[in-house]
Amino acid sequence: MAVTFQLSADDRDQLCELVNIGVSHASTTLSQLLKHRVAISVPTVDVKSAESALQFLENSNELTVAVLLKITGGIDGYVFLIFPHDAVAHLVHSLSGKNIDDLRTLDDFDRSTIQEVGNVLTGGMLNGLSRFLHIKLIHSVPDVVVDMGVAMFNSLSASMMLSSDEFLSLDVAICVDAAPQSIACAGGEMATGRMFLFLGPEAAEHILSLTRAMVA
């Protein structure tokens, strides 16, 4: 399917700024909850199709972890936050000292930690959008799924893309024990995932129109 919804350079910059304002609050909340200094950044926002999004999952047979939430309120949609194996292993090791080789061995504590990361991260992002755009956005309790990346993405995304296979894609970098006033990790190591916002072109255009009106 051809991409019909386009983001200009200004649109990308504005959305990145909005999202990063929200996730900066999520960084503070996670730091307090996890007893580690957590820094989160969202360097890029783009429009993806299902085909182009799958390029993020280089190894189709590799187990990944996904956090799924439903959005309601001023805009309806879904958030799909996915972390490849290495990102999950790094995140778990940074927070608990455990070495994880097989994601199927994640225990209840590990899953609840990842669930809380997804919960706070999504909540912070939506809160930033909600305050700036003056619309109410609510998200559901997150579900955590462990499965092969491509199979999971295809299964979940198929139920979300009813009228269009286009959605917003955000790179998410999470750094544990970052230096003060920095988003850089020691040795450059961080957990890098991707957040997909299944809002549909109408909802995405609504966000952009509100943003343009606010900054005009």
Secondary structure, DSSP 8 states (H G I E B T S, - for coil): --------HHHHHHHHHHHHHHHHHHHHHHHHHHTS-EEEE---EEEEEHHHHGGG---TTSEEEEEEEEEEESS-EEEEEEE-HHHHHHHHHHHH----S-GGG--HHHHHHHHHHHHHHHHHHHHHHHHHHT--EEE---EEEEEEHHHHHHHHHHHH-SS-SEEEEEEEEEEES--TT----GGG--EEEEEEEE-HHHHHHHHHHHHHHHH-
